[in-house]
Amino acid sequence: MIRRLWSILLLALAAWALAQDNPVTVRIESFIVDVITTEGGVRQEHFVRATTARPGQVVEYRVFVTNQGATTLPAGTVVITGPIPPGTVYLDLSATPTSERLLTEFTVDGNTFMEAPVLVTAADGSRRAAAPTEYTAIRWTLLFGLEPGQEEVLFYRVTVQ
Protein backbone atom coordinates (compact mmCIF):
# COMPACT_ATOMS: atom_id res chain seq x y z
CA MET A 1 0.00 0.00 0.00
CA ILE A 2 2.70 2.50 0.95
CA ARG A 3 4.61 1.80 -2.27
CA ARG A 4 1.61 2.89 -4.28
CA LEU A 5 1.18 5.97 -2.07
CA TRP A 6 4.89 6.70 -2.23
CA SER A 7 4.81 6.45 -6.04
CA ILE A 8 1.91 8.88 -6.29
CA LEU A 9 3.64 11.36 -4.00
CA LEU A 10 6.98 11.06 -5.76
CA LEU A 11 5.44 11.47 -9.21
CA ALA A 12 3.45 14.51 -8.15
CA LEU A 13 6.48 16.27 -6.72
CA ALA A 14 8.72 15.23 -9.61
CA ALA A 15 6.17 16.54 -12.11
CA TRP A 16 6.08 19.83 -10.25
CA ALA A 17 9.87 20.11 -10.27
CA LEU A 18 10.12 19.32 -14.00
CA ALA A 19 7.36 21.78 -14.87
CA GLN A 20 9.27 24.63 -13.29
CA ASP A 21 11.99 26.57 -15.07
CA ASN A 22 14.30 26.75 -12.07
CA PRO A 23 17.10 24.72 -10.52
CA VAL A 24 15.12 23.37 -7.56
CA THR A 25 15.43 19.67 -6.85
CA VAL A 26 13.07 17.81 -4.55
CA ARG A 27 13.83 14.57 -2.72
CA ILE A 28 11.34 12.77 -0.49
CA GLU A 29 11.93 10.23 2.25
CA SER A 30 9.16 8.43 4.14
CA PHE A 31 9.28 6.93 7.62
CA ILE A 32 6.95 4.94 9.84
CA VAL A 33 6.69 6.74 13.18
CA ASP A 34 6.82 4.35 16.14
CA VAL A 35 6.19 5.76 19.62
CA ILE A 36 7.91 3.86 22.40
CA THR A 37 7.37 4.47 26.11
CA THR A 38 10.48 3.93 28.21
CA GLU A 39 10.47 2.33 31.66
CA GLY A 40 10.49 5.84 33.11
CA GLY A 41 7.29 6.68 31.24
CA VAL A 42 8.97 8.94 28.70
CA ARG A 43 7.51 8.69 25.20
CA GLN A 44 10.10 8.61 22.42
CA GLU A 45 9.58 8.59 18.68
CA HIS A 46 11.56 6.18 16.52
CA PHE A 47 11.64 6.39 12.74
CA VAL A 48 11.85 3.37 10.45
CA ARG A 49 12.20 3.76 6.69
CA ALA A 50 8.78 3.11 5.19
CA THR A 51 8.53 0.22 2.75
CA THR A 52 5.00 -0.81 3.69
CA ALA A 53 2.41 0.62 6.05
CA ARG A 54 -0.66 -0.79 7.73
CA PRO A 55 -3.90 0.97 8.63
CA GLY A 56 -3.44 3.07 11.74
CA GLN A 57 0.28 3.64 11.23
CA VAL A 58 1.67 7.15 10.97
CA VAL A 59 3.96 7.98 8.03
CA GLU A 60 6.23 11.03 8.12
CA TYR A 61 7.24 12.52 4.77
CA ARG A 62 10.45 14.55 4.73
CA VAL A 63 10.75 16.78 1.70
CA PHE A 64 14.27 18.01 0.88
CA VAL A 65 14.30 21.11 -1.33
CA THR A 66 17.67 22.14 -2.78
CA ASN A 67 18.80 25.00 -5.02
CA GLN A 68 21.14 23.32 -7.52
CA GLY A 69 21.65 26.56 -9.44
CA ALA A 70 24.35 29.20 -9.34
CA THR A 71 22.16 32.09 -8.18
CA THR A 72 19.95 32.79 -5.20
CA LEU A 73 16.28 32.07 -5.79
CA PRO A 74 14.32 35.11 -4.53
CA ALA A 75 11.96 34.93 -1.57
CA GLY A 76 8.49 33.79 -2.59
CA THR A 77 9.57 32.03 -5.79
CA VAL A 78 10.11 28.53 -4.40
CA VAL A 79 6.75 26.83 -3.85
CA ILE A 80 6.47 23.13 -2.96
CA THR A 81 3.23 21.13 -2.83
CA GLY A 82 3.01 17.89 -0.88
CA PRO A 83 -0.08 15.81 -1.65
CA ILE A 84 -1.96 13.84 0.97
CA PRO A 85 -1.96 10.40 -0.71
CA PRO A 86 -5.27 8.57 -1.22
CA GLY A 87 -5.94 6.15 1.62
CA THR A 88 -4.34 8.47 4.17
CA VAL A 89 -5.41 11.49 6.21
CA TYR A 90 -3.31 14.45 7.30
CA LEU A 91 -2.25 14.39 10.95
CA ASP A 92 -3.18 17.78 12.40
CA LEU A 93 -0.31 20.13 13.31
CA SER A 94 2.30 17.79 11.81
CA ALA A 95 3.46 19.95 8.89
CA THR A 96 6.39 22.33 9.03
CA PRO A 97 4.52 25.40 10.34
CA THR A 98 4.26 28.94 9.06
CA SER A 99 7.08 31.14 10.36
CA GLU A 100 9.02 34.23 9.28
CA ARG A 101 10.81 31.90 6.81
CA LEU A 102 7.89 29.87 5.53
CA LEU A 103 4.22 30.11 4.58
CA THR A 104 2.32 26.84 5.10
CA GLU A 105 -1.07 26.45 3.44
CA PHE A 106 -3.58 23.64 2.95
CA THR A 107 -6.30 22.75 0.46
CA VAL A 108 -9.36 20.53 0.38
CA ASP A 109 -9.98 20.84 -3.37
CA GLY A 110 -6.49 21.01 -4.86
CA ASN A 111 -7.07 24.56 -6.13
CA THR A 112 -7.59 26.99 -3.27
CA PHE A 113 -4.85 27.03 -0.63
CA MET A 114 -5.02 28.92 2.67
CA GLU A 115 -3.51 28.85 6.11
CA ALA A 116 -5.32 26.65 8.62
CA PRO A 117 -8.13 26.63 9.35
CA VAL A 118 -9.24 26.10 5.75
CA LEU A 119 -12.72 27.51 5.24
CA VAL A 120 -15.17 25.69 2.97
CA THR A 121 -18.57 26.79 1.72
CA ALA A 122 -21.50 24.40 2.11
CA ALA A 123 -24.29 24.02 -0.45
CA ASP A 124 -26.49 26.35 1.62
CA GLY A 125 -23.82 29.09 1.49
CA SER A 126 -22.70 28.72 5.10
CA ARG A 127 -18.98 28.54 5.84
CA ARG A 128 -17.20 26.18 8.16
CA ALA A 129 -13.65 25.21 9.01
CA ALA A 130 -12.61 22.02 7.23
CA ALA A 131 -11.32 19.24 9.44
CA PRO A 132 -7.60 18.55 8.90
CA THR A 133 -8.62 15.05 7.79
CA GLU A 134 -10.28 16.71 4.75
CA TYR A 135 -7.03 18.27 3.52
CA THR A 136 -5.79 16.92 0.19
CA ALA A 137 -2.46 18.76 -0.08
CA ILE A 138 -0.02 21.04 1.71
CA ARG A 139 1.82 23.92 0.06
CA TRP A 140 4.89 25.71 1.36
CA THR A 141 6.24 29.00 0.05
CA LEU A 142 9.81 29.86 1.06
CA LEU A 143 9.84 33.46 2.33
CA PHE A 144 13.62 33.76 2.11
CA GLY A 145 16.13 33.63 -0.70
CA LEU A 146 17.30 30.05 -1.29
CA GLU A 147 21.07 30.29 -1.79
CA PRO A 148 22.98 28.08 -4.27
CA GLY A 149 23.48 24.66 -2.70
CA GLN A 150 21.17 25.47 0.20
CA GLU A 151 18.75 22.77 1.32
CA GLU A 152 15.50 23.27 3.21
CA VAL A 153 13.75 20.32 4.87
CA LEU A 154 9.97 20.28 5.15
CA PHE A 155 7.87 17.58 6.76
CA TYR A 156 4.35 16.37 7.36
CA ARG A 157 2.60 13.28 8.64
CA VAL A 158 -0.34 11.21 7.52
CA THR A 159 -2.21 8.31 9.09
CA VAL A 160 -2.89 5.29 6.89
CA GLN A 161 -6.58 4.39 6.78
N, C-alpha and C positions, 0 to 999 in steps of 0.2 A: 504494500500500500504506500509506504513512504517513498519508494523509488518512483512511483508514478507521480506523487505529489512533488517530489524533488525535481523530477524532469519538467513538470509544468512550471515550477518556480524558476528553474534555471533558464528555460527557453524564454520565458517572459522577460527576465532581466537581460538576457543576451540580446534579444530582439531590440530592447530599448537601447542598449549600448551601441549596437550596430546602426540603428536608425539615426543616431546623433552624429553630428559632424564635429566631434571633439575627441580628445585623447583620453577620455575616462575609461578605465577598465573596472569591471565589477566581478568579484569572486564571492561565492556563497558557500558557507559551511553550515551543516545542520547537526544538532546534538540532541539526544534524549536527555532530559533533565531528571535526575534521580535525587530525591530528598532523603537524606539519612539522618536519623536522630542518634546522637552519641549517647554513651552511658550517662553523661552529665546532663542530658536533656537538650543539648544544643543541636539545632537543625542545621545541617550543612548540605549544600547542593553539590552534586557530582555530575559531570558531563561526560557522556559516552557518545562517540561518533554515531550518527543515525544511519543505519542501513535498512532497518524495518521499524515500524512503530505499530503499537496496538491501541485500540480504543482506550481512551482515558489517559494515555501518556502525553506528556508535554514535550514539544519539540521547540528548541531555540534555533532560530536562523541568525547567523552572523553574516552581515553583508559588508565586504571590504571594498571600498571605493578608492581608486588610486588615479592620480594624474600622471599619465605616462608621457605627457608632452614636455616641451621645453619652456613654456610660459605659464604664468599663474592664470588660473581660471577665475574670473571675477566672481565676487559674492553674488549669490542668487542665480547663477547660471548652471550649477550642477544640481540636478533634480533626479532622485532615485525613487522608483516605485517598487514596493515589495507586495506581491499579491498574497492574499490569504487563500491557500490551496483548497480546492473542493474537498469536503470530508473532514475539514478542520474548522475550528472557531478561534478567533483572536482572544488571547488571554489579556484581560484588562490591565492597563498600566505597565505592560511588559515591553513596549517599544521605547527606543531611545527617545527621550522626551524633548519637547521644545525648550530651547535655551537661547542665550545671546548668540550662539554659534549655529543654531539649527531650528528650522521650522518643521514640526511634525504634524501631518494632517491625515485624515482618514476619509474613506468613502464607503457608501453602501451600494452605490450604483455604478461605480467605475468611471464616472464622469465628473461629479462634483465633489471636490475635496474640501474639508474644513477641519479646524482644530476641534478636538473633543470638547464638549459633546456634539456629535453630528446631529443636526436637526433634519427631520424628514417631515413631509407633508402628507397627511392621510387623505383619502378620497373625499372626505367631508370638508377639507380645507384646514383642519386643525393641524397644529405642529406639535411634534414630540421629539424628545431626545432618543436617538436610536441606541439600542443596547450594543455594547461592544461586540457581542456575538453576531451582530448583523453586519459588521464591517467586512468588506471584500478586498480591501487593499490599504496599504499605508504608503504615504509619500513624504519624503524628506527633501527639504531644500537647504543647501549649505549656505549660511549667511556670512561666510568668510571666504576669502580668496584661497583656493586650493593650489598650493605651491607645486612646482614640478617635483615628482617623486613622493609627494605627500600622500599618506593613506589615512582615510577616516573609516572607523568601524561603527556600523549601525547594527542594531539587533531588535528582534521581536520574537514573541513566543505564540504558539498556537497549541490547542488541545485537539488531539485526534478523536473524532467521533466514532 
